[in-house]
Every structure is written in structure tokens, then in C-alpha cells.
Amino acid sequence: MIELETSVKNDVVEETYLKPSYRVDKRQFTEKEYNKFVTLNGVRDWSTLTWKEVGKPYEVRSFSKEKKEWESEHGSSLPVHTSWEMFNRSFHEWFVKDVPAELNESRSRFLSSALKLNMKETKSALGDHLRLHLWNYVHRIQDGVWDPRGKRALFSGLDVTKPKILFLGAAEGYEAMQLAAMYPGSEIVMVDYDPFCRDTRYKDFPETYPFLGENPSTSSYKVYYKNDFPTSYVVEDIRNLSFGKEFDIVLSVGLLEHFPDEYKPEVVEWHRKFLKPNGYMILTTPRAQVKSKIYYEVMADVMNHTYRELMTIEQMGMYLYENGVDILKHGFIKVHNGIIGKAR
């Protein structure tokens, strides 16, 4: 564990340090950091934007070896459900890695194979080592996947009290738990159609991971943990859900970009159909930036089992605005776009 910064604010210890597989970060942004990492509400009037101006998203075309081997063996396209099962298992393997230990092991394997002049093994070991370094930097050093401070900035300012939250395509459920910490008394319903997400990704999410949120009794900060949030996890296809318009917040993270344009109106409708009147839709997608394009190339075997796009915030907002969403707040943080809206 490497201690990086500690201070006390509103009776909460603000600190950040590294665990073997992730970073803990209970700090608030300084003004300098906020201006560096958070850019909000850059579009004044969504009705004036056109697709000619914003262009179309960047489609990621480098796919995992697992996907290509399956399609070669079966002579057909990988089914969507199977692709998500592959992705969830592959991605989870990286979330639970002891990264420092595996970096040492991969370095040793690279040096050993290089000394033996085994070029094939050396190339494989070097690739593994580079991917570990990239994952370590993006997820563990920069905390770009969970990004608690950035997502607290994006999720702030909602007019809700003890909200009921629906998380579509929930995976391990991180963002719903962050919202529940920010809006105490929340009830969470997570949905994913791969049981692995409920039984492994969510189950294995560390119970000691701290979520910085609001303390309703003192109007200051409080640290919450996974088991503090009333949560139910439904394994089902989103299209088959029987919920009515009963949620204050409907959330998705990295969902919209997995659907070609002809399906995006349906994806937006999934959020609208479960909202209470005046409820909030919250969506995030990966940013279209050079760093992200490199990441999805280098990490293709881990990340790319299905259709995927990288978007600018303007492109993402156009999909929502044209499909009946009034955009209340929008912006981007380290590697994600984020939009909060209401049904028009």
C-alpha cells in the first residue's frame, strides 16, 4: 500500500492510496484538479448542432483473439449474449489482479524468454507486460475506470430524496453505489443478463471499498461501503423487464456505444420507460480521444468482444437529444462522457 495524500475535511479523512488491484480515493477535487479533469456543459443549445458538424463516432475494429477464434471455428458471427459473457469474464480477471505481483512475474518471464532467445515467447511476454503496465496506469494509478471524484462531479446536483435507482447493464454496480452514497437512503436495483455479473463481478466487489457521500445528519461527508446500500440484482434481458415508471434515476454506463445507430433509439427508450415523471436519466460512454483509441487497441483481447464505439460528448448528446431527452448536464471526465437528462 502506498500512501499518497491524507487530510481531514468535515470529519472525514481525505486520502488516496493504492491497493494491489485498485486505488482508494476519498479526496475532493481541488479547484486546479477540477478544472483539469472535469469539463461540463460545453454545448449551450443542442438544437443548433448537426451531425455534419459533430461527425460520427469512432468504431473500434480491433477484436479479441477469443472472438475471432470462436467465429473461425463456428463459421458465423459471435452471438451478442456470448460476446458479453466473454467480455465480463475477461474484464473481471483484470479487476482482481494483484497488479504489482503480476508485473514482477511478467517482467521475469520476459527476461527469461529473451535470454533463451525464444522470440515467440519473448513477444508474448512483452505484450502481457505492456498490457499490465497500461491497466496499472489507467485503472490503478489514474483511477480512470471507476474515477470516483470525476463521477461525483458528474452526478452532483440531482433534486432527489432517497431515490430508487435502476442500473441497466450493471456489471459490478460501481456507479449505482456511488450515487447511493451521494443521495443517502437510496434503493438500488441492478440489472444484467449475464448471471456472472451478479454472482461474481458484483459479489467480488470489495466490501472495504469506500464511497464518499453525504451525511444527512450533519450535512457534511460520510464514507459508505457496499453493504450499506439496499440492493437487489435482477438477471434478465432489459427488454423483458416488467418494471413500471417507478424509478427516480435510470442509469447506464458504457451501454449506448455498443449499439449501431439503428438500435440507439431503443436503447434511449429503455431509460425513459422506467422513469417516474420528472426522473433523471444518467448515461456515460467512453470518450473519443487518442488515449482511448490506443487503450482499446492495446487491450483488444480484454475489451473488444462486441460492437463498440468511442464518442465525443457532442455525438453522445445528439443521440439523446434527437430521441426525446432534454439534456440538463453534460461533460467529460478522464475517460468518460456523461449526460444527465429528463424525458422531453
DRENTORNU-51825 format. One line per 4 residues: number of its first residue (from 0); their letters; for each residue x, y, z of C-alpha. Coordinates in pm, whole numbers. Example, Ala and Ser with C-alpha at 12.3 -4.5 7.8 and 13.67 -1.06 7.14 Angstrom:
0 = AS = 1230,-450,780; 1367,-106,714
END
This chain:
0 = MIEL = 0,0,0; 141,341,-100; 11,642,92; -8,944,-135
4 = ETSV = -213,1212,38; -404,1249,362; -601,1538,511; -916,1586,718
8 = KNDV = -1223,1770,593; -1565,1777,760; -1461,1497,995; -1377,1263,705
12 = VEET = -1018,1160,638; -948,1259,279; -690,1016,148; -575,824,-153
16 = YLKP = -363,511,-162; -303,208,-376; -433,-141,-313; -296,-434,-520
20 = SYRV = -583,-416,-770; -727,-64,-744; -690,285,-595; -881,416,-294
24 = DKRQ = -965,784,-334; -1166,972,-74; -1048,1319,-179; -1248,1608,-311
28 = FTEK = -1118,1794,-615; -904,2099,-563; -1007,2382,-796; -697,2319,-1009
32 = EYNK = -770,1947,-1040; -1138,2011,-1114; -1050,2244,-1399; -801,1989,-1535
36 = FVTL = -1018,1678,-1528; -1381,1792,-1541; -1534,1978,-1835; -1908,2036,-1803
40 = NGVR = -2185,2193,-2011; -1988,2294,-2318; -2290,2294,-2551; -2530,2583,-2497
44 = DWST = -2806,2485,-2740; -2838,2124,-2854; -3100,2217,-3112; -2836,2401,-3316
48 = LTWK = -2597,2107,-3356; -2593,1893,-3671; -2435,1557,-3748; -2233,1725,-4020
52 = EVGK = -2070,1938,-3751; -2008,1670,-3489; -1931,1373,-3715; -2000,1010,-3636
56 = PYEV = -1844,807,-3352; -1516,619,-3393; -1588,249,-3439; -1336,19,-3270
60 = RSFS = -1246,-253,-3520; -973,-445,-3336; -1131,-751,-3179; -1021,-1004,-2922
64 = KEKK = -848,-1326,-3019; -1125,-1516,-2835; -1394,-1363,-3056; -1200,-1425,-3378
68 = EWES = -1127,-1787,-3285; -1494,-1855,-3200; -1610,-1711,-3532; -1346,-1906,-3725
72 = EHGS = -1449,-2230,-3554; -1825,-2179,-3597; -1826,-2001,-3933; -2066,-1734,-3809
76 = SLPV = -2072,-1409,-3613; -2030,-1435,-3238; -2376,-1408,-3074; -2421,-1090,-2873
80 = HTSW = -2502,-1271,-2549; -2193,-1491,-2582; -1977,-1188,-2657; -2088,-1024,-2333
84 = EMFN = -2021,-1341,-2137; -1668,-1349,-2280; -1613,-980,-2204; -1741,-999,-1846
88 = RSFH = -1512,-1288,-1760; -1212,-1135,-1932; -1262,-791,-1777; -1317,-933,-1428
92 = EWFV = -986,-1121,-1446; -815,-783,-1473; -1013,-619,-1194; -899,-882,-942
96 = KDVP = -532,-896,-1041; -261,-826,-786; -103,-586,-1032; 238,-528,-867
100 = AELN = 292,-903,-823; 188,-978,-1181; 410,-701,-1316; 708,-860,-1141
104 = ESRS = 612,-1202,-1273; 564,-1079,-1631; 897,-892,-1619; 1073,-1209,-1508
108 = RFLS = 904,-1412,-1782; 1006,-1158,-2044; 1370,-1152,-1932; 1387,-1529,-1906
112 = SALK = 1248,-1587,-2255; 1469,-1311,-2401; 1783,-1469,-2254; 1682,-1802,-2405
116 = LNMK = 1635,-1628,-2743; 1283,-1766,-2760; 1138,-1493,-2982; 779,-1617,-2983
120 = ETKS = 767,-1641,-2604; 952,-1310,-2568; 698,-1132,-2788; 408,-1282,-2592
124 = ALGD = 567,-1193,-2257; 637,-836,-2371; 276,-794,-2482; 149,-919,-2145
128 = HLRL = 386,-687,-1962; 281,-382,-2165; -89,-456,-2112; -31,-486,-1737
132 = HLWN = 152,-153,-1734; -134,11,-1926; -400,-138,-1698; -200,-34,-1393
136 = YVHR = -180,323,-1520; -540,360,-1639; -725,181,-1359; -494,175,-1061
140 = IQDG = -276,487,-1087; -514,727,-1265; -833,554,-1142; -982,617,-1483
144 = VWDP = -1232,329,-1486; -1411,398,-1158; -1298,765,-1132; -1484,846,-807
148 = RGKR = -1405,1217,-796; -1498,1270,-1160; -1822,1076,-1130; -1918,1259,-812
152 = ALFS = -1879,1580,-1012; -2095,1446,-1295; -2362,1302,-1065; -2397,1601,-833
156 = GLDV = -2692,1838,-812; -2986,1599,-859; -3312,1702,-694; -3389,1367,-532
160 = TKPK = -3451,1236,-181; -3395,868,-103; -3415,783,-474; -3492,448,-627
164 = ILFL = -3212,374,-876; -3226,135,-1173; -2887,38,-1321; -2914,-113,-1671
168 = GAAE = -2622,-339,-1768; -2494,-310,-1414; -2184,-535,-1420; -2023,-488,-1074
172 = GYEA = -2255,-196,-996; -1998,69,-909; -2179,381,-1030; -2511,295,-863
176 = MQLA = -2328,259,-531; -2158,596,-583; -2497,756,-649; -2642,588,-339
180 = AMYP = -2361,735,-128; -2429,1082,-267; -2806,1052,-212; -2850,862,119
184 = GSEI = -3146,634,165; -3132,515,-195; -3266,178,-304; -3072,12,-588
188 = VMVD = -3199,-233,-849; -2923,-369,-1072; -2996,-548,-1399; -2767,-754,-1620
192 = YDPF = -2847,-1050,-1837; -2526,-1235,-1761; -2553,-1411,-1420; -2174,-1389,-1391
196 = CRDT = -2217,-1016,-1323; -2436,-1080,-1021; -2267,-1395,-895; -1905,-1290,-946
200 = RYKD = -1848,-929,-1056; -2085,-775,-800; -2028,-1042,-537; -1650,-998,-554
204 = FPET = -1661,-618,-543; -1452,-535,-234; -1666,-474,73; -1397,-242,210
208 = YPFL = -1402,-6,-89; -1506,339,43; -1765,557,-132; -1754,921,-26
212 = GENP = -2104,1060,6; -2337,1280,205; -2410,1259,576; -2775,1368,609
216 = STSS = -2747,1420,985; -2458,1666,962; -2477,1799,602; -2110,1705,559
220 = YKVY = -1928,1400,420; -1959,1036,515; -1794,716,393; -2020,431,283
224 = YKND = -1949,74,180; -2114,-181,-47; -2319,-338,231; -2467,-3,333
228 = FPTS = -2680,11,17; -3011,-182,-5; -2959,-362,-336; -3137,-623,-545
232 = YVVE = -2979,-777,-854; -3202,-897,-1138; -3061,-1129,-1406; -3272,-1052,-1712
236 = DIRN = -3268,-907,-2062; -3353,-536,-2032; -3622,-583,-2298; -3806,-827,-2073
240 = LSFG = -3818,-618,-1754; -4165,-579,-1603; -4099,-262,-1403; -4326,35,-1449
244 = KEFD = -4240,405,-1429; -4114,369,-1074; -3751,488,-1066; -3614,830,-979
248 = IVLS = -3288,756,-1162; -3225,520,-1453; -2854,471,-1511; -2631,304,-1769
252 = VGLL = -2254,302,-1800; -2095,202,-2130; -2417,74,-2286; -2517,314,-2565
256 = EHFP = -2190,276,-2758; -2240,-97,-2811; -2536,-47,-3044; -2524,66,-3409
260 = DEYK = -2731,373,-3494; -3044,183,-3591; -3075,49,-3234; -2983,360,-3037
264 = PEVV = -3343,495,-3018; -3444,168,-2850; -3157,198,-2600; -3265,552,-2509
268 = EWHR = -3623,426,-2468; -3504,164,-2216; -3407,452,-1988; -3725,653,-2043
272 = KFLK = -3977,374,-1993; -3888,307,-1628; -3864,669,-1508; -4106,839,-1277
276 = PNGY = -4237,1170,-1410; -3951,1418,-1379; -3700,1140,-1314; -3339,1151,-1428
280 = MILT = -3159,952,-1697; -2785,920,-1643; -2567,775,-1919; -2192,754,-1967
284 = TPRA = -1984,636,-2264; -1608,610,-2330; -1456,926,-2476; -1329,953,-2831
288 = QVKS = -973,1066,-2765; -629,947,-2873; -556,786,-2535; -877,583,-2551
292 = KIYY = -812,468,-2908; -467,343,-2806; -612,174,-2498; -872,-21,-2694
296 = EVMA = -605,-128,-2945; -357,-250,-2684; -626,-405,-2464; -827,-557,-2751
300 = DVMN = -806,-911,-2611; -952,-788,-2283; -1207,-534,-2405; -1324,-594,-2759
304 = HTYR = -1562,-889,-2787; -1854,-698,-2935; -1950,-384,-3130; -1801,-73,-2969
308 = ELMT = -1781,298,-3045; -1591,587,-2890; -1789,913,-2885; -1740,1281,-2824
312 = IEQM = -1980,1437,-2577; -2144,1619,-2869; -2209,1293,-3055; -2346,1127,-2743
316 = GMYL = -2570,1423,-2671; -2706,1427,-3026; -2826,1067,-2988; -3011,1156,-2670
320 = YENG = -3146,1493,-2781; -3281,1356,-3109; -3454,1076,-2919; -3654,1295,-2684
324 = VDIL = -3414,1374,-2400; -3370,1723,-2259; -3006,1745,-2154; -2966,1910,-1814
328 = KHGF = -2597,1848,-1759; -2324,1711,-1979; -1949,1686,-1989; -1647,1462,-1978
332 = IKVH = -1403,1347,-1715; -1083,1145,-1760; -1202,874,-1998; -1581,906,-1991
336 = NGII = -1855,1127,-2126; -2153,1181,-1901; -2505,1314,-1954; -2792,1377,-1716
340 = GKAR = -3127,1434,-1879; -3502,1413,-1849; -3762,1282,-2090; -3898,1562,-2307
END
